[in-house]
Amino acid sequence: MEGTLPEPFAGWFAGRGWSPRPHQLAMLAAARSGESVLLIAPTGGGKTLAGFLPSLLDLHEKPRPGLHTLYVSPLKALATDIARNLTSPVAEMSLPISIETRTGDTPANRRARQRETPPNLLLTTPESLAVLLSSPGADAMFAGLASVVVDEVHALAGTKRGDQLALCLARLATLAPGARRVGLSATIAHPDAIAAYIGARRRIEAPDGVPPAIAMMLPEGRLPWSGHMGLDGAPEIMERIRAAAMTIVFVNTRAQAELIFQALWKLNAETLPIALHHGSLEVAQRRRVEAAMAAGSLRAVVATSSLDLGIDWGGIDQVIQVGAPKGVSRLLQRVGRANHRMDEASRAILVPANRFEVLECEAAMLGVAAGELDGDPPRPGGLDVLAQHLLLMACSAPFHPDAMYAEIAASQPYAGLSRGDFDDVLRFVEDGGYALAAYERWKKLFRDSEGRVHVRSERVARQARMNIGTIVEAPMIKVRLAGKRGFGPVLGEVEEYFVNLLSPGDTFMFAGRLLRFLRLREMAIEVAEGGSGDPMVPAYEGARMPLTTNLADRVRGLLQRPADWHLFPEPVQEWLRLQKRSSRLPGRSDLLVETFPRGDRWYLVAYCFEGRNAHQTLGMLVTRRMERFGMAPLGFVATDYVLGIWSANQPTDVARLFEQDILGDDVEAWMADSSMLRRTFRNVAVIAGLIERHHPGAEKNRRQVTVNSDLIYDVLRRHQPDHILLRATRADAASGLTDLGRIAAMLARVKGRITHMALSRVSPLAVPVLLDIGRESVRSGDDEEALLAEAEAALVAEATGEAEPPGPTSNVPAIHRRNVERGRRRDAQLQLFPRRRA
C-alpha cells in the first residue's frame, strides 16, 4: 500500500477533502524500513503530520503502553500547539493513543506520573529531555522508545541547545538502540550537515510551494537616514492592518516591539484588537494572545522571534517585517507564518527603518527569489555543554569513561572530540581541574575501584538538575502592578540592569503600557499605570540578530552594480550616485575606509558589512591600535554595516590598522581586560556548572555571579591558562558575542585590498553612521529629535556640497563624546545595551 493509507486514516483524510502528499507517504515507507530521515518541506506542506503519521499507524496496528514516540521542539508553545493539533484526529479516529507534553510549565505531580507511566507520545523541549535523562529511572522509561521526532531542527543545530539535544540523542541511542530519528524543517541552508546532525541517512524533500509575494513599503514623505526602530512607517503599517483580516507585525527586538505597538495604538482610532507578544511578557499574557490568534479574534499582533517558529495560526493574511530581516532564511521563516498553505503565496511587506536597511531588504528579496538560504553550518559542540551533560549522566547512573566517550563521539557535534579534551572536561566536572582542585565545592564526581564515575551526593545531583540548560539570560526581575492591598498582577520581566537605571517616578513602556516606577520590593518592581516625563524602553542583552555573511555579500554586490540600482527608491539611487561622485562605493572583495575632518575631530568610517557583533570587537581592536600609533581615538560606534571611529588626530597609514596581525597580540591584550570576554566566560561557567545560579530557596543576582566569575577567570588565566573553560570561552568568542571568526575571514579576504579615501568632508554614505554616533549620546526626548534633525540637515548639506564642513573652532554639537578607556571598562553595557528612550 505504497500510495494509500489504511482505515481509519484514509477516511479521516477523505473527510477533509485531503489526500496524503507524496512526501508523507515516503515518510511511511521510510518508517517501515526503519530508516532515520530528514524531511524538508515548505510551510503548510504537512511536515509535522508526516513526522507523526508513522507513529500513529504503528500504535493503531500494535497498541501498547509506554513511550513510543518522543517529539522535541525548540519552543514550549510549539510543543503545546502540536499536542493540541494531534489530540483532535486521534480522538476523531478513536485511536488508543495517549498524548502529553512535558515542559517547564508541567505540574510536578504530572511530571512524577510521566516518569512512572509515560504516555505513548511525549512532546517536550531539549531542557526537559535533559531532566528526564538525568533521572535514575531513565533507562526504564526510554527502553521501548521507537521514534524521536525533532521539529524545526534548523533552529537547534549549531547552537548550544542543539549541542545539548545531540548529547541527549546519543544517550537515547544507548538506551533505545532501535529508535529511529526524524528531523523536520522548512528552511535548511546546509541539508547534508543537518542530516548528519539528526543521524539521518536519507533525505526526503517536498517540492516548493508557490513563491512568496514580498514587497517593500517606505514611509510617506521622508526616508530616514539612520535609526533602526522603523517608527516613521507606523501610519503605513496601520493602513495595511486595516485592510487585512489578520497581520503579524514582526520586529527584531523586544524594545522595538514595545515602541511599534505604542506607535500603532496611537493611530488606532477604530480600537482594532491589536496585541503584543514577546519573550519577556508574562506567560499567561502570551498564552492569551496565542489563544486569541487561534480563535481569529485579533486583527494584528506585534511580535519578536517568539512567534517565528512553526505554530500554525491559520488565518494570517500577511506578515509585515519592520526593520531589515538580517538573513534570507530568517525572512522566509517569518513570511511562512502567512497563509500557511503550499498552494497560495504567502504575502509579506518589508518596512526598512533607514537607507542602509533599504539595501538589505532589496538584497534579502533577491535572495528569496533565488532560493539562496543563508546561515552558518553547525559548529563543533561546546565543551561547557559537554561538562553539564557528563554531570547529568552521572546523576542518572554510574558510567565508565570509555563507554561514555564512545557514546558522545557518535553525535555529530562531538564527532571530532579528542579523547584528551574529553578527559579534561571529565576531570573538570570531577574536581574543577588543576587550578581549582583544592576547593571542596567543585568536587562533584568520584570514581570507584573499577573506574566507573559516580555523582558525589544527592545534593550535587539536585543542584545539577536545578541548573540544567544552556540559555544564560541576564537576571530578570518581575514587573508587578501595584494593587490596593499589595502586589497586583505580574506583567512580565525586565533585566536587572534596567531596574538599576530607575528612580521612583521614572516612567517606562512595557507590556504595551506606560508605567511609573514606584519601588523595588521582594525581588519585583512595583509599578503604577500612567505618569509623565519621557518614558524609557527596556532593552535586552543579545537581542539583536547580526547580518548574515551571505546577505552582507549580496548588499556589497548590489552596491557594485549600478545597473541594478533601479530596484531602489529614487532617494536611495541619488544617495548612491552622490557617493560614487564624492568618494567611491564599497567593493565586494575589498574594504573601503574613508577618513575626513569635521570640527575639531577626525573620523574614520570602514564599510565592513560584517554585522554589529564583529564590528564592536573590531572597533575595540582598531582603537587600541590607533592609540598605540598616536592617533588619540575618542570613541567608536558599530552598526551592522559600518564601523565609525572618531579621534583627535588624523588617521594615517590606514591599511596597517586592519592588518591580520591585529588578531594576534592585540586580541591577547584585549582579552586580558575585555568585559565582553569576561561575559562570555561567565556564560560558559554557568553552563558548565562552575557557577550555580539557582539554589534551593535562593537565586544569585547578577552582581554575585559577575564577581564570582571574574575572580575565577583571573585565577584560571594566571594559574591554568589552558583550562577547559578558557578553551571553551575562546571557541565561543570566535563565533559568538565577539565574532572573531568573522573578523578573521574578512581581514583575510581584504588583505592587500584596502582602499583608503582621504576626504575633505563627510561622504554621503557616512552620513548615517555620524547620525548614529550622535544618537548614542543624545537621549532627551524632543531635544534629542531636534538636535538630531539639526545634525542631519547639516551633515546632508555637507555631504552634497551645499555647505562647508565646520572648522576646528566651530560650535559642533557635543554629541560625539565617549572615552575609549571608559568603553573598554564597560563596552558590553555601553555599546550593546545603551539606555533607550522612546
Secondary structure, DSSP 8 states (H G I E B T S, - for coil): -TT---TTHHHHHHHTT----HHHHHHHHHHHTT--EEEE--TTS-HHHHHHHHHHHHHHHS--SS--EEEE-S-HHHHHHHHHHHHHHHHHTT----EEEESTTS-HHHHHHHHHS--SEEEE-HHHHHHHHTSTTHHHHHTT--EEEETTGGGTTTSHHHHHHHHHHHHHHHH-TT-EEEEEES--S-HHHHHHHHT-SEEEE----S--EEEE---SS---SS-SS-GGGHHHHHHHHHHSS-EEEE-SSHHHHHHHHHHHHHH-TT---EEEE-TTB-HHHHHHHHHHHHHT--SEEEE-GGG-SS-------EEEEES--SSHHHHHHHHTTSS--TTS--EEEEE-SSHHHHHHHHHHHHHHHHT-----------HHHHHHHHHHHHHHS-B-HHHHHHHHHTSGGGTT--HHHHHHHHHHHHHS-GGGTT-GGG--EEE-TTS-EEES-HHHHHHHHHT--S-----EEEEEEEETTEEEEEEEEEEHHHHTT--TT-EEEETTEEEEEEEEETTEEEEEE---S--B----TT-S----HHHHHHHHHHHT-GGGGGGS-HHHHHHHHHHHHHS----SSSEEEEEEEETTEEEEEE---S-HHHHHHHHHHHHHHHHHTT--EEEEEE-SS-EEEEESS---SGGGGG-GGGGTHHHHHHHHH-HHHHHHHHHHHHHHTSS--EETTEE--HHHHHHHHHHHHHHHHHH-TT-HHHHHHHHHHHHSSS-HHHHHHHHHHTTT-EEEEE-SS--GGGHHHHHHHHHHH---THHHHHHHHHHHHHHHHHHTTSS----TTS---S-----HHHHHHSHIIIIIS---B-
